[in-house]
Amino acid sequence: MSSLHHVRSRRSRETSPLDSNVSRKATPLPKSQLAAIYAIKILVPIATTQIFPYLNVMVERIKHSDGPFNAYYSGMIASSFPIARLITIYPWARLSDSIGRKPVILVGTSGIAITSVMFGLSQTFTGVLLTRFLTGIFCGTIGAIHSVVGELSDSTNQSTAFPLYDICSALGFVIGPFIGGTFANPATEFPKWFDNTFFVDYPYFLPCLVTAVLAIIVSTLAFFVLDETLPIKRKSKQVSPSDSVESLLPSPAQDPKPKPLTIPQLLAIPSVRNICLSSISLDFIATCFNFGFVLVAYSSPTIGGLGLNPTQIGQTISIMGAISILLKLCMPYLLRRYDNVKLYSTLLCIWPFVFVSLGLLEALGRHDSIQGVDPGDARGMTGWMKISVGLILLGSRVGCLAFSIVMILIKESSPNPASLGATNGLAEFGQAISSALGPAIVSSLFALSMTHHVFGGHMWIVVITGVAIAVNWFPGRLRPVDRGEP
């Protein structure tokens, strides 16, 4: 009889309203905390991309160079940023595992404000290179930012938290180029307000100032709103066990404090090692596209480019970001419906077609140039050219949806909460390598292709397409991740 009573009691507990709610309903997300971290996430791509529309013109101005060789100097500046992130991203992440996420994040946002102003005031190639490097150092706190999202979400709501987080990145990708393309050279663009000696001498200060002001606003928001999420630094009044069954922020009183793992220990875990390699590959091909497309857009139509000016380039990149935002609104549905790894593999398959299409765009540019059409003139751009650009941008943004899945896989591969920052930092470290190599490799291959007409000027497309095909090998090495869904 006692055994029967025990079984009935156990069944009663298993079907209690509390357990049913936990298994069927998503845990409510902390809206104010996520709003603060999302604002910080928007700032980082703004600081990254606001220079893209005017970078080539800026390099021409300070180096007095043009043509394919200008790509070398632009590539050096573009690569200095991810190189700085490469050096600092893992130390920032490990530091956040020790002193907390919030202090590291605040240092990063404050540093972005200062270095953005310094970049706008730089008048030499060395100064531009150095200040861009410094900005990369303070953007290296992205591993700590990722960790906050992971610690504020659990398996029931991460399919919403991470895609929204990724949408913020896309939003920054829209705002950054818009700022750079709109406010660069204000003495010429807005003579009524900015036709003075200062803005003539410093034509790129205004977009940097706008970025700095945004960084100050975000820093203030983070200081007053964002709470510390590192488990060992949280206050003891954090949510009790009865309030959250699946919280990723377990109270120190409940569990022994796990120790952060070292790099060799993390890499010894197959799931961590494989997702890091895959995220590195994804970041490399995405970086190659973003920088390669800017080179094609800026280059003369006679060599297969579009001949767009900085304002047009900024608008085009902003369109890419807008497309990305719309597409990423579908990610919560897709993540709940399809297996993470299979969906990730499908999205990676798109990239080879994107680069092949970019090569066809170059061919169309040369054809239009021969026919006397200036692609840089929107009224003169042929219908096929407009359609090609639109499809290429759409395809690239669909391929970038894989980043939402990567963040979830990285979070779920972390061996313990104390190593979440280090795991994110390790993955971001690898991605920083790709971001550092991507612009330098693409710009060098682009210049080599154009100056020596290798493969008809398409050698860089052939090489990167080959890499994009090879990247599709990695998803097969990933283990399917249990998302903890009922």
C-alpha positions as CSV (number, residue, x, y, z in Angstrom):
1,M,0.0,0.0,0.0
2,S,2.8,2.3,0.9
3,S,4.4,1.6,-2.6
4,L,1.1,2.5,-4.3
5,H,0.9,5.7,-2.3
6,H,4.4,6.5,-3.3
7,V,3.7,6.0,-7.0
8,R,0.5,8.1,-6.8
9,S,2.4,10.9,-5.0
10,R,5.2,10.8,-7.6
11,R,2.7,11.0,-10.4
12,S,0.9,13.9,-8.7
13,R,4.2,15.8,-8.5
14,E,5.0,15.1,-12.1
15,T,1.7,16.4,-13.3
16,S,1.5,19.4,-11.0
17,P,0.6,22.8,-12.4
18,L,4.1,24.1,-11.7
19,D,5.9,21.4,-13.6
20,S,3.4,21.6,-16.5
21,N,3.9,25.4,-16.8
22,V,7.7,25.0,-16.7
23,S,7.6,22.4,-19.5
24,R,5.1,24.1,-21.7
25,K,5.7,27.8,-21.2
26,A,8.8,29.9,-21.8
27,T,10.4,31.6,-18.8
28,P,9.6,35.3,-18.9
29,L,12.6,37.3,-20.1
30,P,13.9,40.3,-18.0
31,K,12.9,43.0,-20.4
32,S,14.8,46.0,-18.9
33,Q,18.1,44.0,-18.6
34,L,17.8,42.7,-22.2
35,A,17.0,46.2,-23.4
36,A,20.2,47.5,-21.9
37,I,22.4,44.7,-23.3
38,Y,20.7,45.0,-26.7
39,A,21.5,48.7,-26.8
40,I,25.1,47.8,-26.1
41,K,25.0,45.2,-28.9
42,I,23.8,47.8,-31.4
43,L,26.7,50.2,-30.5
44,V,29.4,47.7,-31.4
45,P,28.5,47.3,-35.1
46,I,27.9,51.0,-35.3
47,A,31.5,51.6,-34.2
48,T,32.6,48.9,-36.6
49,T,30.8,49.9,-39.8
50,Q,30.4,53.7,-39.7
51,I,33.8,54.1,-41.4
52,F,32.9,51.8,-44.3
53,P,31.2,54.4,-46.6
54,Y,34.1,56.9,-46.5
55,L,37.1,54.7,-45.7
56,N,38.4,54.5,-49.3
57,V,37.9,58.2,-49.9
58,M,39.7,58.9,-46.6
59,V,42.6,56.7,-47.6
60,E,42.9,58.5,-51.0
61,R,43.0,61.8,-49.2
62,I,45.7,60.9,-46.7
63,K,47.8,58.6,-48.9
64,H,47.2,60.3,-52.3
65,S,46.6,56.9,-53.8
66,D,43.9,55.5,-56.1
67,G,43.0,52.5,-58.1
68,P,43.7,48.9,-57.0
69,F,46.6,49.9,-54.7
70,N,44.2,51.9,-52.6
71,A,42.7,48.6,-51.6
72,Y,45.9,47.6,-49.8
73,Y,45.8,50.7,-47.5
74,S,42.1,50.3,-46.9
75,G,42.6,46.7,-46.1
76,M,45.3,47.5,-43.5
77,I,43.0,49.9,-41.7
78,A,40.0,47.6,-41.9
79,S,42.2,44.7,-40.5
80,S,43.6,46.7,-37.6
81,F,40.2,46.6,-35.9
82,P,39.8,42.8,-35.8
83,I,43.5,42.4,-35.0
84,A,42.9,44.4,-31.9
85,R,39.9,42.4,-31.0
86,L,41.9,39.2,-31.7
87,I,44.5,40.3,-29.1
88,T,42.0,41.4,-26.4
89,I,38.8,39.4,-26.8
90,Y,39.8,36.4,-24.8
91,P,41.5,38.4,-22.0
92,W,38.3,40.6,-21.7
93,A,36.1,37.5,-21.5
94,R,38.3,35.8,-18.9
95,L,38.4,39.0,-16.9
96,S,34.6,39.2,-17.0
97,D,34.5,35.7,-15.5
98,S,36.5,37.0,-12.6
99,I,35.4,40.6,-11.9
100,G,32.0,40.5,-13.5
101,R,30.4,41.3,-16.8
102,K,29.3,44.9,-16.1
103,P,32.7,46.5,-15.4
104,V,34.2,45.0,-18.5
105,I,31.2,46.2,-20.6
106,L,31.4,49.7,-19.2
107,V,35.1,50.0,-20.0
108,G,34.3,48.9,-23.6
109,T,31.5,51.4,-24.3
110,S,33.4,54.3,-22.7
111,G,36.5,53.4,-24.7
112,I,34.5,53.4,-28.0
113,A,33.4,57.0,-27.2
114,I,36.9,58.2,-26.7
115,T,38.6,56.4,-29.7
116,S,35.8,57.4,-32.1
117,V,36.6,61.0,-31.5
118,M,40.3,60.3,-31.9
119,F,39.7,58.6,-35.2
120,G,37.7,61.6,-36.6
121,L,40.6,63.9,-35.6
122,S,43.3,61.8,-37.2
123,Q,45.0,63.4,-40.2
124,T,47.7,60.8,-41.0
125,F,47.7,57.2,-42.1
126,T,49.5,56.2,-38.9
127,G,47.0,58.1,-36.7
128,V,44.0,56.5,-38.5
129,L,45.6,53.0,-38.2
130,L,46.3,53.5,-34.5
131,T,43.0,54.9,-33.5
132,R,41.1,52.2,-35.4
133,F,43.3,49.6,-33.5
134,L,42.3,51.2,-30.2
135,T,38.6,51.1,-31.1
136,G,39.0,47.4,-31.8
137,I,40.4,46.8,-28.3
138,F,37.3,48.3,-26.7
139,C,35.0,46.4,-29.0
140,G,36.7,43.2,-27.8
141,T,34.4,43.0,-24.8
142,I,31.8,41.3,-27.1
143,G,32.4,38.0,-25.3
144,A,31.2,39.5,-22.1
145,I,28.2,40.9,-23.9
146,H,27.3,37.5,-25.3
147,S,27.6,35.9,-21.9
148,V,25.0,38.3,-20.4
149,V,22.4,37.2,-22.9
150,G,23.2,33.6,-22.2
151,E,22.9,34.2,-18.4
152,L,19.6,36.0,-18.8
153,S,18.0,33.3,-20.8
154,D,17.4,29.5,-20.6
155,S,16.4,26.6,-22.9
156,T,12.8,27.7,-22.9
157,N,13.3,31.3,-24.2
158,Q,16.7,31.3,-25.9
159,S,15.0,30.9,-29.3
160,T,13.6,34.4,-28.7
161,A,16.5,36.1,-26.8
162,F,19.3,35.2,-29.2
163,P,17.6,36.1,-32.5
164,L,16.5,39.5,-31.0
165,Y,20.1,39.9,-30.0
166,D,21.2,39.1,-33.5
167,I,18.6,41.6,-34.9
168,C,20.3,44.3,-32.8
169,S,23.6,43.5,-34.6
170,A,21.8,43.9,-37.9
171,L,20.3,47.2,-36.7
172,G,23.7,48.5,-35.9
173,F,24.8,47.3,-39.3
174,V,22.1,49.6,-40.7
175,I,22.7,52.6,-38.5
176,G,26.6,52.6,-38.8
177,P,26.9,52.9,-42.6
178,F,24.0,55.4,-42.5
179,I,25.9,57.6,-40.1
180,G,29.1,57.3,-42.1
181,G,27.5,57.9,-45.4
182,T,25.2,60.8,-44.3
183,F,27.5,62.8,-42.1
184,A,30.9,62.4,-43.8
185,N,32.2,65.6,-45.4
186,P,29.5,67.8,-44.0
187,A,31.0,71.0,-45.3
188,T,30.0,69.8,-48.8
189,E,26.9,67.9,-48.0
190,F,25.4,70.4,-45.5
191,P,27.1,73.8,-46.2
192,K,24.4,75.7,-44.5
193,W,25.4,74.4,-41.1
194,F,29.0,73.0,-41.5
195,D,30.7,75.1,-44.1
196,N,33.6,76.2,-41.8
197,T,37.3,75.6,-41.6
198,F,37.1,72.9,-38.9
199,F,34.8,70.5,-40.9
200,V,36.8,71.3,-44.1
201,D,40.0,70.2,-42.4
202,Y,38.3,67.3,-40.6
203,P,35.7,66.0,-43.0
204,Y,35.1,62.7,-41.2
205,F,34.9,64.0,-37.6
206,L,31.1,64.4,-37.6
207,P,30.1,60.7,-38.1
208,C,32.7,59.8,-35.5
209,L,31.2,62.4,-33.1
210,V,27.8,61.0,-33.6
211,T,29.1,57.5,-32.8
212,A,30.8,58.9,-29.7
213,V,27.6,60.5,-28.4
214,L,25.7,57.2,-28.9
215,A,28.5,55.4,-27.0
216,I,28.1,57.9,-24.1
217,I,24.3,57.3,-24.0
218,V,24.7,53.6,-24.0
219,S,27.3,53.7,-21.3
220,T,24.9,55.8,-19.1
221,L,22.1,53.3,-19.7
222,A,24.3,50.3,-18.9
223,F,25.6,52.0,-15.7
224,F,22.1,52.7,-14.3
225,V,20.1,49.8,-15.7
226,L,22.2,46.8,-16.3
227,D,22.7,44.4,-13.4
228,E,25.6,42.0,-12.8
229,T,24.8,38.5,-14.2
230,L,28.0,36.6,-13.3
231,P,26.7,34.0,-10.9
232,I,29.5,34.4,-8.3
233,K,29.0,38.2,-8.3
234,R,25.2,38.3,-8.0
235,K,23.5,39.5,-4.9
236,S,22.1,36.8,-2.6
237,K,18.6,38.2,-3.1
238,Q,18.6,36.7,-6.6
239,V,15.7,34.5,-7.7
240,S,15.0,31.6,-5.4
241,P,14.7,28.0,-6.5
242,S,10.9,28.1,-6.3
243,D,10.8,31.1,-8.7
244,S,12.8,29.5,-11.6
245,V,13.3,25.8,-12.2
246,E,15.6,26.1,-15.2
247,S,17.4,29.3,-14.4
248,L,20.9,29.6,-15.9
249,L,21.9,31.8,-13.0
250,P,22.0,29.2,-10.1
251,S,22.4,30.7,-6.7
252,P,25.8,30.1,-5.2
253,A,24.1,28.7,-2.1
254,Q,22.5,26.0,-4.2
255,D,25.5,24.7,-6.1
256,P,29.2,24.6,-5.5
257,K,31.2,27.2,-7.4
258,P,32.5,25.7,-10.7
259,K,35.9,26.8,-11.8
260,P,36.5,28.4,-15.3
261,L,38.3,26.0,-17.6
262,T,41.5,26.9,-19.3
263,I,41.9,27.2,-23.1
264,P,43.4,23.6,-23.4
265,Q,40.6,22.2,-21.3
266,L,38.0,23.9,-23.4
267,L,39.5,22.8,-26.7
268,A,39.7,19.2,-25.4
269,I,35.9,19.2,-25.4
270,P,34.7,18.1,-28.9
271,S,31.5,20.2,-28.8
272,V,33.5,23.4,-27.9
273,R,36.2,22.7,-30.4
274,N,33.9,22.0,-33.3
275,I,31.6,24.9,-32.8
276,C,34.6,27.3,-32.5
277,L,36.0,26.0,-35.8
278,S,32.6,26.4,-37.5
279,S,32.0,29.9,-36.2
280,I,35.5,30.9,-37.3
281,S,34.7,29.7,-40.8
282,L,31.3,31.4,-40.9
283,D,32.8,34.7,-39.8
284,F,35.5,34.5,-42.4
285,I,33.2,34.1,-45.4
286,A,30.8,36.8,-44.1
287,T,33.7,39.2,-43.5
288,C,35.0,38.5,-47.0
289,F,31.7,39.3,-48.5
290,N,31.1,42.5,-46.5
291,F,34.5,43.9,-47.4
292,G,34.6,42.5,-50.9
293,F,31.2,44.0,-51.8
294,V,32.4,47.4,-50.6
295,L,35.4,47.1,-52.9
296,V,33.2,46.2,-55.8
297,A,30.8,49.0,-55.1
298,Y,33.6,51.6,-54.9
299,S,35.7,50.4,-57.8
300,S,35.5,51.9,-61.3
301,P,33.0,50.3,-63.7
302,T,35.9,49.7,-66.1
303,I,37.3,47.0,-63.9
304,G,33.9,45.5,-63.0
305,G,32.9,47.8,-60.1
306,L,29.8,49.8,-59.5
307,G,31.5,53.2,-59.1
308,L,29.3,54.3,-56.2
309,N,30.1,57.3,-54.0
310,P,30.3,57.1,-50.2
311,T,26.7,58.1,-49.7
312,Q,25.5,55.4,-52.1
313,I,27.7,52.8,-50.5
314,G,26.3,53.8,-47.1
315,Q,22.8,53.5,-48.3
316,T,23.5,50.1,-49.9
317,I,25.1,48.7,-46.7
318,S,22.1,50.0,-44.7
319,I,19.8,48.2,-47.1
320,M,21.7,45.0,-46.3
321,G,21.1,45.6,-42.6
322,A,17.4,46.3,-43.2
323,I,17.0,43.1,-45.1
324,S,18.8,41.2,-42.3
325,I,16.4,42.6,-39.7
326,L,13.4,41.5,-41.6
327,L,14.8,38.0,-42.2
328,K,15.9,37.6,-38.6
329,L,12.3,38.2,-37.4
330,C,11.6,34.7,-38.7
331,M,14.4,33.1,-36.7
332,P,12.4,32.4,-33.4
333,Y,9.9,30.4,-35.5
334,L,12.6,28.6,-37.4
335,L,14.6,27.7,-34.3
336,R,11.5,26.3,-32.6
337,R,10.5,24.2,-35.6
338,Y,13.8,22.9,-37.0
339,D,16.9,21.2,-35.6
340,N,19.6,23.8,-34.9
341,V,22.4,22.0,-36.7
342,K,20.4,21.1,-39.8
343,L,19.2,24.6,-40.2
344,Y,22.7,25.9,-39.7
345,S,24.0,23.5,-42.4
346,T,21.4,24.7,-44.8
347,L,22.2,28.3,-44.3
348,L,25.9,27.7,-44.9
349,C,25.1,26.1,-48.3
350,I,23.9,29.5,-49.6
351,W,27.3,31.2,-49.4
352,P,29.0,29.7,-52.5
353,F,26.1,30.9,-54.6
354,V,26.4,34.4,-53.2
355,F,30.1,34.7,-54.2
356,V,29.4,33.2,-57.7
357,S,26.7,35.9,-58.1
358,L,29.1,38.6,-57.0
359,G,31.4,37.5,-59.8
360,L,28.5,37.8,-62.3
361,L,27.9,41.3,-60.9
362,E,31.4,42.3,-61.8
363,A,30.9,40.9,-65.4
364,L,27.7,43.0,-65.7
365,G,29.5,46.0,-64.4
366,R,32.1,45.7,-67.2
367,H,29.4,45.1,-69.8
368,D,27.6,48.3,-68.7
369,S,30.8,50.2,-68.8
370,I,31.5,49.1,-72.4
371,Q,27.9,50.1,-73.3
372,G,28.5,53.6,-71.8
373,V,26.3,53.1,-68.8
374,D,27.5,54.5,-65.4
375,P,26.4,52.1,-62.7
376,G,27.0,54.7,-60.1
377,D,24.2,56.7,-61.6
378,A,21.0,55.1,-60.2
379,R,19.0,56.4,-63.2
380,G,21.5,54.7,-65.6
381,M,21.9,51.4,-63.8
382,T,20.3,48.7,-65.9
383,G,17.4,46.6,-64.6
384,W,19.6,43.5,-64.6
385,M,22.2,45.2,-62.5
386,K,19.6,46.3,-59.9
387,I,18.1,42.8,-59.8
388,S,21.6,41.3,-59.4
389,V,22.6,43.6,-56.5
390,G,19.3,43.0,-54.8
391,L,19.5,39.2,-55.0
392,I,23.2,39.2,-53.9
393,L,22.3,41.3,-50.8
394,L,19.4,39.1,-50.0
395,G,21.4,35.9,-50.3
396,S,24.2,37.2,-48.1
397,R,21.7,38.2,-45.4
398,V,20.1,34.8,-45.5
399,G,23.5,33.2,-45.1
400,C,24.2,35.5,-42.1
401,L,21.1,34.1,-40.3
402,A,23.5,31.3,-39.3
403,F,25.0,33.7,-36.7
404,S,21.9,33.4,-34.6
405,I,22.3,29.6,-34.4
406,V,26.0,29.8,-33.7
407,M,25.4,31.9,-30.5
408,I,23.0,29.3,-29.2
409,L,25.4,26.4,-30.0
410,I,28.2,28.2,-28.3
411,K,26.2,28.8,-25.2
412,E,25.0,25.2,-25.0
413,S,28.5,23.9,-25.6
414,S,29.8,25.7,-22.5
415,P,30.8,23.1,-19.9
416,N,29.6,25.1,-16.9
417,P,28.3,28.6,-16.1
418,A,31.7,29.7,-14.8
419,S,33.2,29.0,-18.2
420,L,30.5,30.7,-20.3
421,G,32.5,33.9,-20.7
422,A,35.7,32.0,-21.6
423,T,33.8,29.8,-24.1
424,N,32.3,32.9,-25.8
425,G,35.6,34.6,-25.6
426,L,37.3,31.6,-27.3
427,A,34.8,31.6,-30.1
428,E,35.0,35.3,-30.5
429,F,38.8,35.1,-30.5
430,G,38.6,32.7,-33.4
431,Q,36.1,34.9,-35.2
432,A,38.4,37.9,-34.6
433,I,41.2,36.0,-36.5
434,S,38.8,35.6,-39.4
435,S,37.8,39.3,-39.2
436,A,41.4,40.3,-39.2
437,L,42.4,38.1,-42.1
438,G,39.3,38.6,-44.2
439,P,39.7,42.2,-45.3
440,A,43.5,41.8,-45.8
441,I,43.1,38.7,-47.9
442,V,40.2,40.0,-49.9
443,S,41.8,43.4,-50.6
444,S,45.1,41.7,-51.6
445,L,43.4,39.2,-53.8
446,F,41.2,41.9,-55.3
447,A,44.2,44.1,-56.1
448,L,46.1,41.1,-57.5
449,S,43.1,40.1,-59.6
450,M,42.7,43.5,-61.1
451,T,46.3,44.4,-61.7
452,H,47.3,41.1,-63.3
453,H,43.8,40.1,-64.7
454,V,44.0,36.7,-63.1
455,F,41.0,34.7,-64.2
456,G,39.8,37.8,-66.0
457,G,40.0,39.8,-62.8
458,H,37.9,37.2,-60.9
459,M,40.6,35.3,-59.0
460,W,39.5,36.7,-55.7
461,I,36.0,35.4,-56.4
462,V,37.3,31.9,-57.3
463,V,39.4,31.6,-54.1
464,I,36.7,32.8,-51.7
465,T,34.0,30.6,-53.4
466,G,36.3,27.6,-52.8
467,V,36.5,28.5,-49.1
468,A,32.8,28.9,-48.9
469,I,32.3,25.4,-50.3
470,A,34.8,24.0,-47.9
471,V,33.1,25.6,-44.9
472,N,30.1,23.3,-45.5
473,W,32.2,20.4,-44.1
474,F,32.0,21.7,-40.5
475,P,28.3,21.2,-39.7
476,G,28.7,17.5,-40.2
477,R,31.1,17.5,-37.3
478,L,28.7,19.2,-34.9
479,R,26.6,17.2,-32.5
480,P,22.9,18.0,-32.4
481,V,22.1,20.1,-29.4
482,D,19.3,19.2,-27.0
483,R,17.4,22.5,-26.5
484,G,15.5,21.1,-23.6
485,E,12.1,21.5,-25.3
486,P,9.2,19.2,-24.4
